Amino acid sequence: STTPTSRYKIGESFVAAAARKIRPTLTISESRRADGKLIGRLRRERQYFCTVAHSHDYCARIMDYYQLREVYTSTLVTQMEALRREVSTLQRQNIEHAQRDVAPEDGDSCS
């Protein structure tokens, strides 16, 4: 009899637990590493299920599922990177607008 550990919820897959454990990161490079780890885990879990599968059809269905999950994860990574760039651009524009609003106009002086 096996008992669940604190790392997994009952009925939760390894990948779901891994995805739950990966927290938002501060930099794009850290995020890419985390995303790469998740994709690697998806590939390893897919490989594991293919190794233990008893029928070719079952293995093919599992491979298709994990390939779809891998594509979906890669799509999300691309979308997140685009959003990060957009947020960065908006933050930069916001700072530029704020600096223009604070800058003294021609003819204004502090004396």
C-alpha positions as CSV (number, residue, x, y, z in Angstrom):
1,S,0.0,0.0,0.0
2,T,1.3,3.4,-0.9
3,T,0.6,6.6,0.9
4,P,0.7,10.0,-0.8
5,T,3.5,12.3,0.1
6,S,3.1,16.0,0.8
7,R,4.6,16.7,-2.7
8,Y,1.5,15.3,-4.5
9,K,-2.2,15.6,-4.2
10,I,-4.2,12.4,-4.3
11,G,-4.8,11.5,-8.0
12,E,-2.3,14.2,-9.2
13,S,0.2,13.3,-11.9
14,F,3.9,14.1,-11.6
15,V,3.6,16.8,-14.3
16,A,0.7,18.5,-12.5
17,A,2.6,18.5,-9.3
18,A,5.7,19.9,-11.1
19,A,3.7,22.6,-12.8
20,R,2.1,23.5,-9.4
21,K,5.6,23.8,-7.8
22,I,7.1,26.1,-10.5
23,R,6.4,29.6,-9.2
24,P,6.5,32.8,-11.2
25,T,10.1,33.9,-11.7
26,L,11.7,37.3,-11.9
27,T,13.6,37.2,-15.1
28,I,12.8,35.8,-18.6
29,S,15.9,33.6,-18.5
30,E,14.8,32.0,-15.2
31,S,11.3,31.6,-16.6
32,R,12.7,29.9,-19.7
33,R,14.7,27.5,-17.5
34,A,11.5,26.7,-15.6
35,D,9.5,26.3,-18.8
36,G,12.3,24.1,-20.2
37,K,12.2,21.9,-17.1
38,L,8.4,21.5,-17.4
39,I,8.7,20.5,-21.1
40,G,11.5,18.1,-20.2
41,R,9.3,16.5,-17.5
42,L,6.5,16.2,-20.0
43,R,8.8,14.4,-22.3
44,R,10.2,12.1,-19.6
45,E,6.7,11.2,-18.3
46,R,5.6,10.5,-21.9
47,Q,8.6,8.2,-22.4
48,Y,7.9,6.5,-19.1
49,F,4.3,5.7,-20.0
50,C,5.3,4.4,-23.4
51,T,7.8,2.1,-21.6
52,V,5.2,0.6,-19.3
53,A,2.3,0.6,-21.8
54,H,1.1,-3.0,-22.7
55,S,-0.5,-2.2,-26.1
56,H,0.7,-0.2,-29.0
57,D,-2.6,1.7,-29.3
58,Y,-2.5,2.7,-25.7
59,C,1.1,4.0,-26.1
60,A,0.1,5.9,-29.2
61,R,-2.8,7.6,-27.5
62,I,-0.5,8.6,-24.6
63,M,2.1,9.9,-26.9
64,D,-0.4,11.9,-28.8
65,Y,-1.7,13.4,-25.5
66,Y,1.7,14.4,-24.3
67,Q,2.7,15.7,-27.7
68,L,-0.4,17.9,-27.5
69,R,0.5,19.0,-24.0
70,E,4.0,19.8,-25.1
71,V,2.8,21.9,-28.0
72,Y,0.3,23.6,-25.7
73,T,3.0,24.4,-23.1
74,S,5.3,25.7,-25.9
75,T,2.5,27.9,-27.1
76,L,1.9,29.3,-23.6
77,V,5.7,29.9,-23.2
78,T,5.6,32.0,-26.5
79,Q,2.5,33.9,-25.3
80,M,4.1,34.6,-21.9
81,E,7.3,35.9,-23.5
82,A,5.2,38.2,-25.8
83,L,3.2,39.5,-22.8
84,R,6.5,40.1,-20.8
85,R,7.8,42.1,-23.8
86,E,4.6,44.1,-24.0
87,V,4.5,44.8,-20.2
88,S,8.2,45.9,-20.4
89,T,7.3,48.3,-23.3
90,L,4.3,49.7,-21.5
91,Q,6.3,50.2,-18.3
92,R,9.0,52.0,-20.3
93,Q,6.4,54.2,-22.0
94,N,4.8,54.9,-18.7
95,I,8.1,56.1,-17.2
96,E,8.8,58.2,-20.3
97,H,5.3,59.9,-20.0
98,A,5.8,60.5,-16.3
99,Q,9.2,62.1,-16.9
100,R,7.8,64.4,-19.6
101,D,4.9,65.4,-17.2
102,V,7.5,66.2,-14.4
103,A,10.0,68.0,-16.7
104,P,9.8,71.8,-16.5
105,E,8.4,73.5,-19.6
106,D,10.4,76.1,-21.6
107,G,10.3,79.4,-19.7
108,D,9.8,77.8,-16.3
109,S,12.6,78.2,-13.9
110,C,13.3,77.3,-10.3
111,S,14.8,80.8,-9.5
